Amino acid sequence: MSIDNSLFRPFSLKSLNIKNRIVMAPMTRSFSPNGIPTADVAAYYRRRAEGEAGLILSEGTVINRVSSSNDANIPHFYGEQALTGWKNVIDGVHSAGGAMGPQIWHMGIMDNHHSGWVPSEPFEGPSGLNRPGFNNGKTLTESEIADVIKAYGQAAADAKNLGFDCVEIHGAHGYLIDQFFWEGTNERTDIYGGKTLPERSRFAIEVIKEVRKRVGEDFAVIIRLSQFKPAAYTNQLAKTPQELEAWINPLADAGIDIFHASQRRF
């Protein structure tokens, strides 16, 4: 069978049943005023389904933490109005024959947005850093980490309840989960820090386990990962195949079905 034909073969895994293997990657749009996806957002995603994308992964949509976003127009994945907006999105995608999962997101420590808007509470992350030497927020306490983990789980449960086909956890690109992975932004000395990547993966693993607990075994869970950081394009979290294995396998064991590798090179 040719590569071209393979691209158009259906794919099924747990709750995910797609008509081809073309996946629309998440792309931030900032068109959801006050975090509420509008009818225009629903129409945008429906058009992509009409264009025969097998699976649509939404733009990043943030979990229920006050400082999970640095942009007032990034969609929320919590609250009655936002979830109603997302229900309109998935219903439109399904009516056009598509499948979709939201990318659930917490930005972690961020630069202030160019608009001047800032959340009402400080940005939060493993060590207050979003790159080495740049502190623009607070260090999460262990009790706050537990609350963040629960917020990820609630967002995933809401995605399943709204009728989405899968969920993607954003663990890439220097955002919160990735800030825990990276030694440049995780200087913790408690159970969520450590000298090795597997040690610094504890937060991600606990998020994944909570998501899996909330959605059950039959719902497809994806994680997006990147070696590079916006502040360090040449970075490698895992520098050898063995280090990559030691990083990835525990994430799979925790409940990940599909790895979405966002890389500058393969």
Secondary structure, 3 states (H helix, E strand, C coil): CCHHHHHCCCEEECCEEECCCCEECCCCCCCCHHHCCCHHHHHHHHHHHHCCCCEEEEEEEECCCCCCCCCCCCCECCCHHHHHHHHHHHHHHHHCCCEEEEEEECCCCCCCCCCCCCCCCCCEECCCEEECCEECCEECCHHHHHHHHHHHHHHHHHHHHHCCCEEEEECCCCCHHHHHHCCCCCCCCCCCCCCCHHHHCHHHHHHHHHHHHHHCCCCEEEEEECCCECCECCCCCCCCHHHHHHHHHHHHHHCCCEEEECCCCC
